Amino acid sequence: MPSIRKISDFKPLFTNLAQTSHYEVRFGGVGPVGGPLMSYLFRKGISSRFIAEDCGLLCFSASLPTTSMATANISGNFMGITEKFAHTRQYSAIILEFYVDRNYNALKFMESWMEFIASGSNNPIGSQLAPVGQNRRDYISRMQYPEYYKSNSTTIIKFDRDYNEEVEYTFIGLFPSAMSSIPVSYTSSEILKMSVTFEYDRYIAGKSLSLNEFIGNNNNNQSNQNNQNNQGTQTNNNQRVVYRTGSALGESGVRGVIFTPGNVNPTIVT
């Protein structure tokens, strides 16, 4: 027999549902810091400031990552029973949709990123081979090494209007794999948009900074530390960490210092 419940019993639950329209996309380091990809984008007129600040704001539609388990059927442990076992965790691609600004920086950023991935012929790295221009008829595509074009610090942060709770996803090995066609026409003008599919090796659910790991609130863990005014201390094995979160720098600006008694050289936590 189902239990009888009043509306007041479940009203607090259904009046506090998360909404889809509050999120933030942050493109962190694209390729190695100061690496060949950033140099390539700089030659294309794409600044690191646009990548870190503006590009994420132009993303008007995003999808949170999901995973699935590849399974195998195993028989023999129990007579007449076939069991399923997970053997591989599979990560689904994500699709991000962007508004294209009037300087076409968003479009150039994605085009140049994908162009760099296949630019081994005309943009050789660490090789004595002469570059081959793309306008030559005998031009061929040659892929760059993954370590040059993958991003390991792109994040999607999902929050709500009160900013009290959030979930964060950090992508490891992310790169654009496909762009959908962008229609243009002489009909009534609309905002130009583009859709990009991204592949990645894996993602980290929850905060992933070393400071969050020290505090204990990384990977969606709940920390018991009471941090007031974004300043605090924590003692661990005669060590004391003092940290501050800079409001202007955001999450990427979190820095900490670990002081150990008798040690004049503190350890920097980033």
N, C-alpha and C positions, 0 to 999 in steps of 0.2 A: 504494500500500500504506500503510495507516495506521501511524503510528509507535507503538511500544510504550513506554508510560510507567508508572512506578511510582505507587502511591497517595501516596507521600511527595512526589511532584512537584507534585500539585495539592491536597494536603490543606491547606497554608497558605491557599490561595485560598478554599476552600469552608468553612473554619472561621472566616472573617472577613467574613461577609456582614452587610450592614446589616439592621436590624430595623425593623418598622413602628411600634413602640410608644413610640418616643422622639422627641418633637418639641415645639415650643412655638409658640403663636400669640400675636402681640403686635399689639394695636390701637394704633397710634400716634396721630398727630393725625387726628381725624375732622373733616373740613372744615378751613377756615382756623383757625389758632390764635386763640382769642378771637372766632371768627366767629359768625354767626347760628345755625348748627347746634348748637354747644356751648351757646349760650344757651337754645335750644329744649329740649335734653336736660336742662339744669339745671332748667328749669321743670317737667319731668316727673319730677324726683327722681333723675336719673341723674348721678352725679358723675364727674368726669374720672378720679379714682383707680380707680373700678370699671372704667372702660373700659380704662385702661392696665394694670391689674394683675390683676383678678379675672376679667374676661370671657374672656381668653385661656385661663386655667386651666380654665374650664368647658367648653371646646371638647374633647369626647372623641373626635371623629373629624374628620379633615381630609383634603384631597387636595392634592398638590403640583400646581402649574400645568403645563400642557402647551401646545404650539403646533402648528400645522399650516401648510403652505404651499398657498395657492390657486394653481393652475397653469392655463396656457393652452396649447392645442395650436397650434403654428406649423409650417407647411409651406412649403417653397420654398428653404431653404438647401441641401438635398441632394435630388436627384431621387428621388421615391418614398419619402422618409423624412419622417415627422412627428415633430417634437421637442416636448418639454414644457419650459416655462419657468415659474419661480416669479415671481409678480407681487405677491402680498400675503401678509403673515404674519398668521395668524389665531390669536387667543387664546381658549382654551376657558374657559367659566365654571367656578368651583369651588364645591363644596358643603361647608359647615361644619355640623357637628351639635353642639349644646350641651345640657348639663344646665341645667335651670331651677332657680334657687335659690328658697328658700322666700319671699324677698321679691319674687320675680318680676322682679328687675332685668334679667336677661338677656333675658327676653321683652319687657319694656318698652323696653329699649334698641333692639332690632331693630324693634319696632313703631313707636317714636317716630322712628327714623331714616327708615323708609320713609314714615311720615306726614309728616315734614318735606319730603321730596322732592316730595310732591303738595300742599303747604300754601300754594301761592302765593295762594290766594283768602283764606284766613283768617289768613295770616301774611305780608303783603306786606313786602318788603325794599326800602328805598330808594325807596318810593313814597308818595304822598300819599293813595292810595286807602284807604277805610275797610275794615277787615277784615270778612269775612263768616263768621258762626258756622256750625259744621258741623251744628248742629241745625236750621238753616233748610231748608225744603223746596226752595228755589231754589239751594241750595249747589252749586257746581261745583268741580272739581279743576283746579288750575293748577300746572304744574311749576315748581320753582325752577331757577335757573341752575345748571349742573353745577359751577361753581367753588365753590358754597356747600355742596354735599352730598358731594363726592367726597373720599376719603381717599388721600393720597399717601405714607403711611409705615407701612402695615400690612404685617407681615412674618410669614413662616412659616420657622422654623428647624428643620431636620432634623439630628439628631445621634444618637449611640449611647451606650451605657453608659459607655464610657471617656472620652467628651468630647474625644477627640483630634482628630476630624475632624467637619466639619459642612458643610451646604449651606444657603444662605439665599436666600429669595425676597422681594423687596420689590415691592409692588403699587402701581402708579401709576393713579390714577383709579378706585379701588375703591368700590363701593356695593352695598347689598343690592337685588336685583331680584325675589326671590320667597321666600315662606315656605310650607313644606308644612303641611298641616293637622295639628293636634296632637290626637290622640285622647285622650279621658278617658272613664272608665267606672266602674261600681260593682263591678267584679270586683276581684281581689286588687290591692293597691296596688303601683305601680311608680314609678320615678323619672321625673318629667316631662321630656320631651326635645323639642327642636325642631330642625328642619333648615332652613337658610337658603342660598339660592343667591346668589352674588356675581358681578357682572360687573366688568370692569376694562378699562382702555385697553391696558395692557401691564405687564410685570413685568421686574424687573432680577434676573438670576441672579448671586448672590454678594453680598458686602458692598458697600454703596453710600455709606458716609459719606465725607466729604471727607478725613478722616484716612486711611482705607483707600486712597483714591486717591493720597494723597501717599506712603504707605508702599509701595504697589504691590501690595497683596493684594486689591484690589477686583475685582468681576466674576469671581470664582473664579481670579484670577491667583495664582501662587505667588511669595511674597516671599522673597528671599534674606537678608533682615535677621534677625539673631539677637536676639530680644527676650527678655531675662531679667527675671523678677520684674515683668513688665508695665511696665518703664521702659526707655527707650533714647534714642539720639540718631541723627540721620542728617544728613549734610552734602550739600548740593546747591547749586551756584553760590554758594559762600560764605554759605550760609544754614544754620542749625542749628535743627532742630525737637526740642523736648523734649515728650514726651507721657506721660500716665499714664492708665490705665484704672481708674476707680473701681469697686470690687467691689460697692458698694451700689447704684450707678446702672446697672450693666450696660452694654450696648452703647450705649445712649442717653446715657450719662454720659461718653463718651470726649471728651476735650478736649486740644488741643495748642497750643503757642505757637511761632511761627517767629521766631527772632532773627536779624537781619541786622546785620553790623558797621556801626557808625556810625548805626544807626537806633534811636532811643530808644523808638519806639512799635512794639511787637511785633505781629505779625499773629496773630489768634486762629484756630485751626483747629477746626471743629466737625464 
